[in-house]
Amino acid sequence: MSDLSKKPTKRVAVIGTGLVGCLAALGIANKFGWQVDIYDSRSGAFPMPFYNPFNGVWLMVMTETDKAADDRKTINLALSARGLRAFAEIDPELAAEMKRIGVPLNGRMVHDLHGNANFQPYGPHNEASPFIFLIAIFSINRVTMINLLKDAVAECPLIKMHFSHKLARCSGTRMEFDNPASGAHIVAHADLIIGADGAYSALREQMRRQVKMDTSTRWAPLSYLKIEVVPRRLPNGEVEDAFDPRVLHIWPRKEFLLIAPSNPDKTFTCVLWAPDALLERLQRDEDFARDFFPRTFPSFMRAISIEDVLAQLKVNPVVPMCAIKCSPLNNEHCVLIGDAAHVIVPYLGHGANVGYEDVRVLLSCLEQDPRQEEALANFNSARLADLEAIDRVSWAHIHELAEHVLQPSYLLRKRLDFLLARMLGGRWSTLYAAITFDTETPYAEVVNKIRRQDQLVQFFAMLMMALIVWAAWSTFVPVTGGQTMTPGLVDSLDIMDRFLNLYPVALKRFQRSAILKEGA
């Protein structure tokens, strides 16, 4: 059994130099002062050469071909309070920098088929000013975020980066790497090995050979295609935003939808979520695309020409998405975090935040229990229920964005939730607000809390409807002399009984708890 606290020198290996891997390395180095080695199979992932004088590592240049291909499918990240908390506990200055490079979004602007728009805030506004909202998510360019993280990693003397190291085998504390460029075979050791090497994790595959690990893959019905909208240039030379940059713009169309988060440079990185068949037809059939976009997204097309859209359809790829689960997340020496542990469909825009929270929870487990095997087991126990909960909510959220946001029942429920949240404070919340902004409550507890709220709303709605039926029926049926109960009341009770049996079906659209069920 490993006990990190008994070793004067601790060495940690992080597999993967992505968003979560870099934050994990920074967290280990900053919180515990341990030596961290980051390994990546790529030859280099920085946009320009960089020399770290602390550890003597040159960071290689990404080729222009690779960069162009990556740019055509890279979409924005939504950094929420949960993700920011992880940054703040590791490096407060880095957390502040993340907020600086992001664009705060206070809610959704929902555009209907006729070009009308409806603003739906994420939460309440400041009492002193109706234009200042209390909560927001931050729209951040993925490349900008990863560059900031890697700059922070390069400046840390406790972290050393190793590129062109493809994990070939891992057993216990021993790791074997192959160098694809030179053909060299490298052996390294670490007390703790953290897998943050993405959806097709090499470390996860190695762990599957050592423990009984269940894995599953579920492909999303909607893929995405990126469309960039540039700002409008006015006759006087000034640049004007194509849309309001303070909100997430959504064009819901039931079977598909278009979203447009903003960037600091006044561009919008738009994403069309749709079935593969529709996206592929848009790419190959120019006449169909010319008719589809103006007819389906009239307000969107006021900001971009159809020629620009067609040009991007020709070069931007259709990107499929999937969800991946695995259990357990650990063995004695290894642990999986981020996409290596769970791939979350991006419909909720929460995948990176889940990975950042993985880091925070892992650091907390290592801090609370110095016995490594127990700490990793505690991390596994703490995260599995939460990952299952956020997976379900993420799958269901596409229905909310693509269809529910235009329904009167949804808007009525939102108003009711905001009213109750204002009256009851932290004891009441919307599902999205609790998932995104409540940093203290685990995902699984959030889902249970919202389910209880829905049951309360359902109960009182049923009670009110039953009382209305009883009052209406008893009003029209008179009381006859000598009877202990009026016919109106007898008939009303019969109707109430039938109503209570049928009401859950009628309430299906109104009750949000349905989205929390498996397969929603």
RODO-2510 file (C-alpha; in nm, 4 decimals, decimal comma):
residues 520
     n   res          X          Y          Z
     1     m     0,0000     0,0000     0,0000
     2     s     0,1402     0,3390    -0,1009
     3     d     0,1654     0,6211     0,1534
     4     l     0,2754     0,9467    -0,0061
     5     s     0,3135     1,1204     0,3284
     6     k     0,6002     0,8884     0,4302
     7     k     0,8157     0,9729     0,1279
     8     p     1,0331     1,2852     0,1490
     9     t     1,0387     1,3071    -0,2310
    10     k     0,7164     1,2518    -0,4214
    11     r     0,6958     1,2138    -0,7943
    12     v     0,3723     1,2409    -0,9875
    13     a     0,3167     1,1692    -1,3557
    14     v     0,0369     1,3331    -1,5516
    15     i    -0,0466     1,1742    -1,8860
    16     g    -0,1807     1,4418    -2,1210
    17     t    -0,1148     1,8149    -2,1636
    18     g    -0,4744     1,9238    -2,2178
    19     l    -0,6892     2,1566    -2,0113
    20     v    -0,7436     1,9168    -1,7227
    21     g    -0,3941     1,7669    -1,7263
    22     c    -0,2269     2,1071    -1,7007
    23     l    -0,4525     2,2163    -1,4145
    24     a    -0,3875     1,8880    -1,2322
    25     a    -0,0110     1,9368    -1,2645
    26     l    -0,0377     2,2924    -1,1319
    27     g    -0,2565     2,1771    -0,8447
    28     i    -0,0189     1,8984    -0,7400
    29     a     0,2840     2,1291    -0,7582
    30     n     0,1232     2,4281    -0,5857
    31     k    -0,0647     2,2445    -0,3121
    32     f     0,1830     1,9702    -0,2195
    33     g     0,5159     2,0837    -0,3622
    34     w     0,5668     1,7515    -0,5405
    35     q     0,7687     1,7012    -0,8579
    36     v     0,5402     1,6569    -1,1586
    37     d     0,6244     1,5136    -1,5004
    38     i     0,3743     1,5712    -1,7810
    39     y     0,3882     1,3323    -2,0760
    40     d     0,2267     1,3836    -2,4153
    41     s     0,2426     1,1757    -2,7311
    42     r     0,2447     1,4849    -2,9531
    43     s     0,5666     1,6516    -3,0608
    44     g     0,4515     1,9836    -2,9187
    45     a     0,1315     2,1735    -2,8579
    46     f     0,2325     2,5357    -2,8130
    47     p     0,1555     2,7947    -3,0813
    48     m     0,5128     2,9261    -3,0730
    49     p     0,8567     2,8148    -2,9447
    50     f     0,9013     2,8660    -2,5712
    51     y     1,2021     2,7913    -2,3512
    52     n     1,1532     2,7194    -1,9814
    53     p     1,4759     2,8161    -1,7985
    54     f     1,3695     2,6292    -1,4829
    55     n     1,3670     2,2842    -1,6376
    56     g     1,5429     2,3388    -1,9700
    57     v     1,2556     2,2278    -2,1920
    58     w     1,1937     2,3645    -2,5413
    59     l     0,8281     2,3552    -2,6404
    60     m     0,7844     2,2738    -3,0072
    61     v     0,5844     2,4585    -3,2714
    62     m     0,2482     2,3208    -3,3857
    63     t     0,2499     2,2906    -3,7651
    64     e     0,0292     2,5293    -3,9637
    65     t    -0,1596     2,2353    -4,1156
    66     d    -0,2425     2,0903    -3,7733
    67     k    -0,3374     2,4320    -3,6396
    68     a    -0,5696     2,5068    -3,9331
    69     a    -0,7425     2,1694    -3,9012
    70     d    -0,7859     2,2224    -3,5281
    71     d    -0,9229     2,5762    -3,5734
    72     r    -1,1956     2,4531    -3,8093
    73     k    -1,3538     2,2380    -3,5383
    74     t    -1,2554     2,4143    -3,2143
    75     i    -1,5515     2,5712    -3,0367
    76     n    -1,5760     2,7874    -2,7264
    77     l    -1,5814     2,6650    -2,3692
    78     a    -1,8315     2,7822    -2,1090
    79     l    -1,6414     2,8363    -1,7839
    80     s    -1,8798     2,8309    -1,4883
    81     a    -1,8481     2,8964    -1,1161
    82     r    -1,7582     2,5303    -1,0579
    83     g    -1,4631     2,5501    -1,2937
    84     l    -1,3561     2,8876    -1,1572
    85     r    -1,3552     2,7494    -0,8035
    86     a    -1,1015     2,4848    -0,9046
    87     f    -0,8789     2,7530    -1,0591
    88     a    -0,9155     2,9809    -0,7565
    89     e    -0,8124     2,7107    -0,5085
    90     i    -0,5015     2,6295    -0,7130
    91     d    -0,3972     2,9715    -0,8463
    92     p    -0,6191     3,2759    -0,7725
    93     e    -0,4293     3,4892    -1,0237
    94     l    -0,4919     3,2332    -1,2974
    95     a    -0,8620     3,2269    -1,2070
    96     a    -0,8775     3,6053    -1,2406
    97     e    -0,7003     3,5847    -1,5765
    98     m    -0,9532     3,3283    -1,7005
    99     k    -1,2355     3,5679    -1,6180
   100     r    -1,0479     3,8490    -1,7903
   101     i    -1,0100     3,6645    -2,1215
   102     g    -1,3707     3,5428    -2,1172
   103     v    -1,6929     3,7166    -2,2096
   104     p    -1,9545     3,7032    -1,9303
   105     l    -2,2907     3,5714    -2,0497
   106     n    -2,5882     3,6532    -1,8256
   107     g    -2,8519     3,4441    -1,9982
   108     r    -2,9952     3,3192    -2,3262
   109     m    -3,1406     3,5166    -2,6131
   110     v    -3,3839     3,2781    -2,7799
   111     h    -3,4625     3,3538    -3,1465
   112     d    -3,7798     3,2071    -3,2929
   113     l    -3,8556     3,1182    -3,6535
   114     h    -4,0054     3,4609    -3,7232
   115     g    -3,7002     3,6588    -3,6145
   116     n    -3,8342     3,7523    -3,2693
   117     a    -3,6030     3,7281    -2,9672
   118     n    -3,6768     3,6522    -2,6012
   119     f    -3,4219     3,7042    -2,3218
   120     q    -3,4065     3,4339    -2,0523
   121     p    -3,1641     3,5220    -1,7684
   122     y    -2,9660     3,2541    -1,5867
   123     g    -3,0555     3,4093    -1,2532
   124     p    -3,1918     3,7162    -1,0732
   125     h    -3,0644     4,0671    -1,1384
   126     n    -2,9227     4,3166    -0,8918
   127     e    -3,1969     4,4880    -0,6926
   128     a    -3,0324     4,8260    -0,7523
   129     s    -3,0132     4,7836    -1,1285
   130     p    -3,2208     4,5560    -1,3535
   131     f    -2,9325     4,5510    -1,6032
   132     i    -2,6739     4,3992    -1,3649
   133     f    -2,7149     4,0238    -1,3240
   134     l    -2,5753     3,8362    -1,0268
   135     i    -2,4510     3,5242    -1,2065
   136     a    -2,2878     3,4553    -1,5423
   137     i    -2,0896     3,1976    -1,7335
   138     f    -1,7767     3,2933    -1,9262
   139     s    -1,7385     3,2202    -2,2959
   140     i    -1,3692     3,1452    -2,3555
   141     n    -1,1799     3,0389    -2,6643
   142     r    -1,0378     2,6916    -2,6026
   143     v    -0,6995     2,7718    -2,7590
   144     t    -0,6621     3,0867    -2,5485
   145     m    -0,7405     2,8921    -2,2326
   146     i    -0,4968     2,6105    -2,3052
   147     n    -0,2218     2,8585    -2,3872
   148     l    -0,2708     3,0341    -2,0530
   149     l    -0,2587     2,7034    -1,8695
   150     k     0,0543     2,5933    -2,0496
   151     d     0,2238     2,9242    -1,9831
   152     a     0,1536     2,8717    -1,6126
   153     v     0,2879     2,5158    -1,6330
   154     a     0,6044     2,6303    -1,8109
   155     e     0,6721     2,8880    -1,5387
   156     c     0,6456     2,6327    -1,2555
   157     p     0,9900     2,4950    -1,1559
   158     l     0,8356     2,1750    -1,0148
   159     i     0,6821     2,0721    -1,3467
   160     k     0,8710     1,9169    -1,6353
   161     m     0,7084     1,8496    -1,9727
   162     h     0,7968     1,5554    -2,1970
   163     f     0,6694     1,5610    -2,5553
   164     s     0,6853     1,2737    -2,8058
   165     h     0,6190     1,0310    -2,5196
   166     k     0,3447     0,7880    -2,6202
   167     l     0,2385     0,5633    -2,3331
   168     a     0,2914     0,2009    -2,4363
   169     r     0,2644     0,0141    -2,1058
   170     c     0,1926     0,0916    -1,7427
   171     s     0,2184    -0,1488    -1,4528
   172     g     0,2305    -0,0368    -1,0922
   173     t     0,4600     0,2639    -1,0726
   174     r     0,6442     0,1756    -1,3948
   175     m     0,5605     0,3482    -1,7232
   176     e     0,6999     0,2709    -2,0682
   177     f     0,6872     0,5252    -2,3491
   178     d     0,7662     0,5118    -2,7200
   179     n     0,9020     0,8127    -2,9066
   180     p     0,7230     0,8126    -3,2460
   181     a     0,9853     1,0393    -3,4025
   182     s     1,3104     0,8779    -3,2880
   183     g     1,1895     0,5259    -3,2179
   184     a     1,3377     0,5437    -2,8683
   185     h     1,1883     0,3471    -2,5795
   186     i     1,1749     0,5295    -2,2456
   187     v     1,1078     0,3899    -1,8985
   188     a     0,9931     0,6148    -1,6127
   189     h     0,8506     0,5730    -1,2631
   190     a     0,6081     0,7717    -1,0488
   191     d     0,4436     0,7285    -0,7102
   192     l     0,1128     0,8514    -0,8518
   193     i     0,0006     0,8416    -1,2161
   194     i    -0,2841     1,0686    -1,3251
   195     g    -0,4513     0,9970    -1,6575
   196     a    -0,5776     1,3105    -1,8319
   197     d    -0,5114     1,1966    -2,1876
   198     g    -0,8572     1,2421    -2,3317
   199     a    -1,1428     1,0337    -2,4638
   200     y    -0,9183     0,7632    -2,6106
   201     s    -0,6998     0,7413    -2,3017
   202     a    -0,3975     0,5142    -2,3262
   203     l    -0,3754     0,4943    -1,9472
   204     r    -0,7373     0,3819    -1,9243
   205     e    -0,6622     0,0991    -2,1664
   206     q    -0,3660    -0,0062    -1,9521
   207     m    -0,5782     0,0028    -1,6355
   208     r    -0,8447    -0,2144    -1,7997
   209     r    -0,5887    -0,4937    -1,8187
   210     q    -0,5270    -0,4744    -1,4437
   211     v    -0,8693    -0,4127    -1,2877
   212     k    -1,2247    -0,5119    -1,3736
   213     m    -1,3279    -0,1885    -1,5404
   214     d    -1,6669    -0,1347    -1,7010
   215     t    -1,6659     0,1027    -1,9978
   216     s    -1,9419     0,2213    -2,2279
   217     t    -1,9709     0,4524    -2,5287
   218     r    -2,2894     0,6245    -2,6429
   219     w    -2,2857     0,8261    -2,9633
   220     a    -2,4805     1,1505    -2,9689
   221     p    -2,7610     1,1846    -3,2263
   222     l    -2,6517     1,5389    -3,3075
   223     s    -2,3087     1,6313    -3,4421
   224     y    -2,1853     1,9857    -3,4862
   225     l    -2,0461     2,2160    -3,7499
   226     k    -1,8716     2,5427    -3,6690
   227     i    -1,9606     2,8767    -3,8327
   228     e    -1,7664     3,1931    -3,7497
   229     v    -1,9420     3,5315    -3,7576
   230     v    -1,7178     3,8376    -3,7833
   231     p    -1,8205     4,1855    -3,6604
   232     r    -1,9813     4,4371    -3,8922
   233     r    -1,7735     4,7343    -4,0028
   234     l    -1,9703     5,0588    -4,0145
   235     p    -1,9195     5,3289    -4,2820
   236     n    -1,7260     5,5395    -4,0294
   237     g    -1,4778     5,2564    -3,9775
   238     e    -1,6015     5,1472    -3,6352
   239     v    -1,6698     4,7808    -3,5600
   240     e    -2,0137     4,6735    -3,4367
   241     d    -2,1159     4,3474    -3,2708
   242     a    -2,3297     4,1241    -3,4889
   243     f    -2,5378     4,0310    -3,1822
   244     d    -2,5554     4,1334    -2,8176
   245     p    -2,2294     3,9895    -2,6747
   246     r    -2,3621     3,9637    -2,3176
   247     v    -2,5869     3,6638    -2,3812
   248     l    -2,5777     3,3200    -2,5409
   249     h    -2,7826     3,3357    -2,8599
   250     i    -2,9920     3,0289    -2,9418
   251     w    -3,2016     2,9429    -3,2471
   252     p    -3,4022     2,6350    -3,1330
   253     r    -3,5688     2,4334    -3,4073
   254     k    -3,6753     2,1109    -3,2268
   255     e    -3,4673     1,8570    -3,4249
   256     f    -3,1627     2,0863    -3,4397
   257     l    -3,0402     2,4206    -3,3091
   258     l    -2,7835     2,6934    -3,3637
   259     i    -2,5977     2,8652    -3,0795
   260     a    -2,3702     3,1708    -3,0858
   261     p    -2,1409     3,2545    -2,7912
   262     s    -1,9305     3,5693    -2,8214
   263     n    -1,5558     3,6365    -2,8142
   264     p    -1,3595     3,9378    -2,6846
   265     d    -1,2681     4,0387    -3,0427
   266     k    -1,6414     4,0815    -3,1258
   267     t    -1,6577     3,7609    -3,3292
   268     f    -1,9071     3,4834    -3,2559
   269     t    -1,8086     3,1166    -3,2650
   270     c    -2,1400     2,9671    -3,3754
   271     v    -2,2234     2,5983    -3,3584
   272     l    -2,4930     2,4225    -3,5601
   273     w    -2,6072     2,1084    -3,3772
   274     a    -2,7957     1,8785    -3,6123
   275     p    -2,8266     1,5165    -3,7286
   276     d    -2,5418     1,4001    -3,9507
   277     a    -2,7717     1,3626    -4,2512
   278     l    -2,8730     1,7289    -4,2374
   279     l    -2,5181     1,8571    -4,1874
   280     e    -2,3821     1,6442    -4,4700
   281     r    -2,6569     1,7584    -4,7066
   282     l    -2,5826     2,1222    -4,6213
   283     q    -2,2204     2,0600    -4,7169
   284     r    -2,2852     1,8864    -5,0472
   285     d    -2,6042     2,0590    -5,1712
   286     e    -2,5427     2,4314    -5,2201
   287     d    -2,8963     2,5060    -5,3403
   288     f    -3,0427     2,3399    -5,0335
   289     a    -2,8095     2,5374    -4,8048
   290     r    -2,8981     2,8659    -4,9788
   291     d    -3,2645     2,8041    -4,9018
   292     f    -3,2184     2,6452    -4,5580
   293     f    -3,0291     2,9155    -4,3686
   294     p    -3,2399     3,2255    -4,4554
   295     r    -3,5620     3,0298    -4,4070
   296     t    -3,4607     2,8606    -4,0813
   297     f    -3,2469     3,1284    -3,9140
   298     p    -3,3689     3,4665    -4,0462
   299     s    -3,2265     3,6785    -3,7632
   300     f    -2,8931     3,4959    -3,7793
   301     m    -2,8576     3,5653    -4,1499
   302     r    -2,8774     3,9398    -4,0885
   303     a    -2,5262     3,9134    -3,9442
   304     i    -2,3576     3,6979    -4,2097
   305     s    -2,3837     3,6583    -4,5848
   306     i    -2,4959     3,3323    -4,7373
   307     e    -2,1736     3,3249    -4,9385
   308     d    -1,9716     3,3312    -4,6175
   309     v    -2,1803     3,0483    -4,4744
   310     l    -2,1350     2,8385    -4,7894
   311     a    -1,7601     2,8966    -4,7864
   312     q    -1,7345     2,7716    -4,4275
   313     l    -1,9545     2,4708    -4,4992
   314     k    -1,7017     2,3587    -4,7601
   315     v    -1,4012     2,3563    -4,5262
   316     n    -1,5334     2,3029    -4,1732
   317     p    -1,5799     1,9368    -4,0800
   318     v    -1,8829     1,7698    -3,9268
   319     v    -1,7700     1,6692    -3,5776
   320     p    -1,9430     1,3708    -3,4129
   321     m    -1,9729     1,3553    -3,0356
   322     c    -2,0109     1,0742    -2,7852
   323     a    -2,0319     1,0071    -2,4137
   324     i    -1,7901     0,7648    -2,2500
   325     k    -1,8194     0,6197    -1,9003
   326     c    -1,5881     0,3959    -1,7036
   327     s    -1,5831     0,2483    -1,3550
   328     p    -1,3781     0,2333    -1,1402
   329     l    -1,1650     0,5412    -1,2003
   330     n    -0,8617     0,4158    -1,0124
   331     n    -0,6321     0,1402    -0,9023
   332     e    -0,3577     0,1502    -0,6379
   333     h    -0,1253     0,3853    -0,8293
   334     c    -0,3363     0,5340    -1,1096
   335     v    -0,6412     0,7560    -1,1361
   336     l    -0,8382     0,8919    -1,4325
   337     i    -0,9746     1,2466    -1,4583
   338     g    -1,1299     1,4639    -1,7281
   339     d    -1,2221     1,3026    -2,0584
   340     a    -1,0065     1,0021    -1,9729
   341     a    -1,2558     0,9251    -1,6948
   342     h    -1,5739     1,0545    -1,8556
   343     v    -1,6663     1,2168    -2,1831
   344     i    -1,9691     1,4404    -2,1336
   345     v    -2,1764     1,5387    -2,4366
   346     p    -2,1319     1,9154    -2,4805
   347     y    -2,5015     2,0038    -2,4934
   348     l    -2,4822     2,1527    -2,1436
   349     g    -2,1443     2,3144    -2,2124
   350     h    -2,0111     2,1683    -1,8889
   351     g    -1,7497     1,9108    -1,9887
   352     a    -1,4413     2,1170    -1,9013
   353     n    -1,5977     2,2279    -1,5731
   354     v    -1,6540     1,8650    -1,4752
   355     g    -1,2873     1,7951    -1,5482
   356     y    -1,1735     2,0951    -1,3449
   357     e    -1,3919     1,9799    -1,0571
   358     d    -1,2276     1,6361    -1,0875
   359     v    -0,8969     1,8069    -1,0140
   360     r    -1,0346     1,9939    -0,7130
   361     v    -1,1937     1,6814    -0,5642
   362     l    -0,8795     1,4724    -0,6278
   363     l    -0,6587     1,7280    -0,4532
   364     s    -0,9013     1,7359    -0,1616
   365     c    -0,8963     1,3558    -0,1303
   366     l    -0,5157     1,3460    -0,1389
   367     e    -0,5034     1,6180     0,1245
   368     q    -0,7543     1,4547     0,3577
   369     d    -0,6043     1,1048     0,3469
   370     p    -0,2259     1,0714     0,2966
   371     r    -0,2635     0,7003     0,2200
   372     q    -0,2647     0,7012    -0,1586
   373     e    -0,4747     0,3919    -0,2219
   374     e    -0,7470     0,5079     0,0196
   375     a    -0,7383     0,8622    -0,1195
   376     l    -0,7879     0,7372    -0,4753
   377     a    -1,0669     0,5044    -0,3635
   378     n    -1,2360     0,7984    -0,1910
   379     f    -1,2083     1,0005    -0,5110
   380     n    -1,3695     0,7189    -0,7071
   381     s    -1,6561     0,6923    -0,4583
   382     a    -1,7076     1,0680    -0,4511
   383     r    -1,7180     1,1150    -0,8275
   384     l    -1,9071     0,8201    -0,9769
   385     a    -2,2548     0,9260    -0,8614
   386     d    -2,1866     1,2859    -0,9629
   387     l    -2,0619     1,1841    -1,3067
   388     e    -2,3727     0,9739    -1,3627
   389     a    -2,5903     1,2702    -1,2639
   390     i    -2,4181     1,5258    -1,4875
   391     d    -2,4224     1,2778    -1,7756
   392     r    -2,8023     1,2466    -1,7547
   393     v    -2,8546     1,6211    -1,7252
   394     s    -2,6244     1,6858    -2,0227
   395     w    -2,8138     1,4442    -2,2467
   396     a    -3,1454     1,5989    -2,1454
   397     h    -3,0309     1,9580    -2,1900
   398     i    -3,0377     1,9358    -2,5687
   399     h    -3,4168     1,8947    -2,5497
   400     e    -3,4425     2,2034    -2,3312
   401     l    -3,2352     2,4129    -2,5715
   402     a    -3,3801     2,2816    -2,8969
   403     e    -3,7468     2,2725    -2,8015
   404     h    -3,8543     2,3580    -2,4459
   405     v    -3,7198     2,7152    -2,4343
   406     l    -4,0003     2,8265    -2,6683
   407     q    -4,2856     2,6555    -2,4820
   408     p    -4,5158     2,8681    -2,2614
   409     s    -4,5145     2,5997    -1,9896
   410     y    -4,1339     2,6155    -1,9722
   411     l    -4,1338     2,9950    -1,9485
   412     l    -4,4032     2,9842    -1,6799
   413     r    -4,1999     2,7356    -1,4763
   414     k    -3,8886     2,9522    -1,5109
   415     r    -4,0764     3,2534    -1,3756
   416     l    -4,2086     3,0451    -1,0877
   417     d    -3,8580     2,9174    -1,0071
   418     f    -3,7129     3,2701    -1,0073
   419     l    -3,9934     3,3899    -0,7790
   420     l    -3,9418     3,1027    -0,5344
   421     a    -3,5636     3,1466    -0,5476
   422     r    -3,6023     3,5128    -0,4541
   423     m    -3,8451     3,4281    -0,1720
   424     l    -3,6621     3,1238    -0,0349
   425     g    -3,3014     3,2136    -0,1143
   426     g    -3,0638     2,9192    -0,1492
   427     r    -3,3369     2,6706    -0,0620
   428     w    -3,4791     2,6895    -0,4157
   429     s    -3,3052     2,6970    -0,7523
   430     t    -3,3427     2,6100    -1,1171
   431     l    -3,1660     2,2985    -1,2395
   432     y    -2,9290     2,4910    -1,4670
   433     a    -2,8381     2,7456    -1,1982
   434     a    -2,7701     2,4764    -0,9384
   435     i    -2,5590     2,2689    -1,1765
   436     t    -2,3634     2,5683    -1,3037
   437     f    -2,3292     2,8104    -1,0130
   438     d    -2,3663     2,6085    -0,6909
   439     t    -2,0058     2,5127    -0,6190
   440     e    -2,0786     2,3530    -0,2801
   441     t    -2,3393     2,0937    -0,3768
   442     p    -2,2294     1,7797    -0,5669
   443     y    -2,4077     1,7075    -0,8940
   444     a    -2,5951     1,4054    -0,7575
   445     e    -2,7307     1,6083    -0,4655
   446     v    -2,8357     1,8856    -0,7042
   447     v    -3,0368     1,6391    -0,9114
   448     n    -3,2067     1,5001    -0,6004
   449     k    -3,2843     1,8520    -0,4773
   450     i    -3,4421     1,9498    -0,8094
   451     r    -3,6440     1,6285    -0,8146
   452     r    -3,7846     1,7133    -0,4702
   453     q    -3,8680     2,0643    -0,5924
   454     d    -4,0508     1,9199    -0,8913
   455     q    -4,2493     1,6886    -0,6667
   456     l    -4,3539     1,9855    -0,4525
   457     v    -4,4590     2,1868    -0,7570
   458     q    -4,6474     1,8880    -0,8936
   459     f    -4,8263     1,8297    -0,5637
   460     f    -4,9419     2,1891    -0,5249
   461     a    -5,0395     2,2118    -0,8920
   462     m    -5,2491     1,8966    -0,8534
   463     l    -5,4043     2,0317    -0,5343
   464     m    -5,4943     2,3631    -0,6955
   465     m    -5,6442     2,1953    -1,0014
   466     a    -5,8460     1,9571    -0,7843
   467     l    -5,9812     2,2459    -0,5773
   468     i    -6,0764     2,4339    -0,8925
   469     v    -6,2607     2,1293    -1,0281
   470     w    -6,4369     2,0771    -0,6946
   471     a    -6,5379     2,4429    -0,6658
   472     a    -6,6657     2,4587    -1,0224
   473     w    -6,8636     2,1366    -1,0003
   474     s    -7,0186     2,2019    -0,6600
   475     t    -7,1270     2,5467    -0,7776
   476     f    -7,3472     2,4060    -1,0550
   477     v    -7,5026     2,1143    -0,8597
   478     p    -7,7425     2,2347    -0,5814
   479     v    -7,7663     2,0846    -0,2340
   480     t    -8,0866     1,8765    -0,1771
   481     g    -8,2541     1,8541     0,1592
   482     g    -8,1727     1,5679     0,3925
   483     q    -7,8516     1,4613     0,2179
   484     t    -7,5292     1,4354     0,4143
   485     m    -7,3198     1,5024     0,1043
   486     t    -7,4166     1,7003    -0,2016
   487     p    -7,4253     1,5302    -0,5417
   488     g    -7,1885     1,8026    -0,6516
   489     l    -6,9355     1,6989    -0,3906
   490     v    -6,9773     1,3283    -0,4686
   491     d    -6,9284     1,3932    -0,8387
   492     s    -6,6395     1,6278    -0,7633
   493     l    -6,4596     1,3636    -0,5605
   494     d    -6,5081     1,1157    -0,8440
   495     i    -6,3657     1,3658    -1,0923
   496     m    -6,0792     1,4453    -0,8552
   497     d    -5,9964     1,0750    -0,8296
   498     r    -5,9877     1,0397    -1,2076
   499     f    -5,7944     1,3628    -1,2381
   500     l    -5,5267     1,2532    -0,9911
   501     n    -5,4792     0,9328    -1,1910
   502     l    -5,4490     1,1124    -1,5245
   503     y    -5,2709     1,4285    -1,4118
   504     p    -4,9104     1,2980    -1,4288
   505     v    -4,9617     1,2321    -1,8006
   506     a    -5,1004     1,5790    -1,8604
   507     l    -4,8187     1,7244    -1,6545
   508     k    -4,5412     1,5553    -1,8517
   509     r    -4,4372     1,8672    -2,0390
   510     f    -4,4645     2,0848    -1,7335
   511     q    -4,2680     1,8623    -1,4977
   512     r    -3,8934     1,9121    -1,5419
   513     s    -3,8027     1,6063    -1,3389
   514     a    -3,8680     1,3945    -1,6491
   515     i    -3,5415     1,5186    -1,7974
   516     l    -3,3525     1,3660    -1,5068
   517     k    -3,4636     1,0119    -1,5855
   518     e    -3,2393     0,7672    -1,7668
   519     g    -3,2542     0,8027    -2,1410
   520     a    -3,4323     1,1373    -2,1402
***
